[in-house]
Amino acid sequence: MNKIFTRAFFVLISARSKVFAAMFQHDTTETRSNIVKIEDIPPATVERLIEYIYTGTIKLPSDLDDVMSLVEASDKYELEELKNRCLRTLCIQVNLENVGKIAILAYLHNAELFIQEEIRQYCQRYVIGS
C-alpha cells in the first residue's frame, strides 16, 4: 500500500492514537521518513483503520473475519471506540460456529466487560445448554 499523506495527517493520527503519538514523539524511522509501514495487517483493514482515524466514522465490513481483523488492528493502535464497536457487532453475529473465535478474540483484546458478559451468556444459553 503506497499512500502519501501530509504532515497534517500524521498530526491527526497522533491525536487519535496513543501508539502513533508515541511513534512520532521520538526519533524513530517513522519520524525521520514520515512513512509508517504496517505489514502485519491486511491492506483492506489498514484502509478501514485510516478511514476511521480520519473521519471518526466507519462502515463495518459484513465479513466476520474482516471485523475480527479490525478488532486486532484497533487494539494494536489503541483505538478503543472502534475496537468496542467492532466487538459489539461481533456479539450480534455470534452463533455456535463462531462463538469460540469471538470469545477468544474478546479476551485477547480486553473487550469491555459487557461484551465479555454477552458472549458468556451466549455460551451458557446455547453451548452449555445444548
HELIX and SHEET records of a PDB file:
HELIX    1   1 ARG A    7  ARG A   16  1                                  10    
HELIX    2   2 LYS A   18  GLN A   25  1                                   8    
HELIX    3   3 THR A   29  SER A   33  1                                   5    
HELIX    4   4 PRO A   43  THR A   55  1                                  13    
HELIX    5   5 LEU A   64  LYS A   76  1                                  13    
HELIX    6   6 GLU A   80  GLN A   93  1                                  14    
HELIX    7   7 VAL A   99  LEU A  108  1                                  10    
HELIX    8   8 LEU A  113  TYR A  122  1                                  10    
HELIX    9   9 CYS A  123  ILE A  128  3                                   6    
END                                                                             
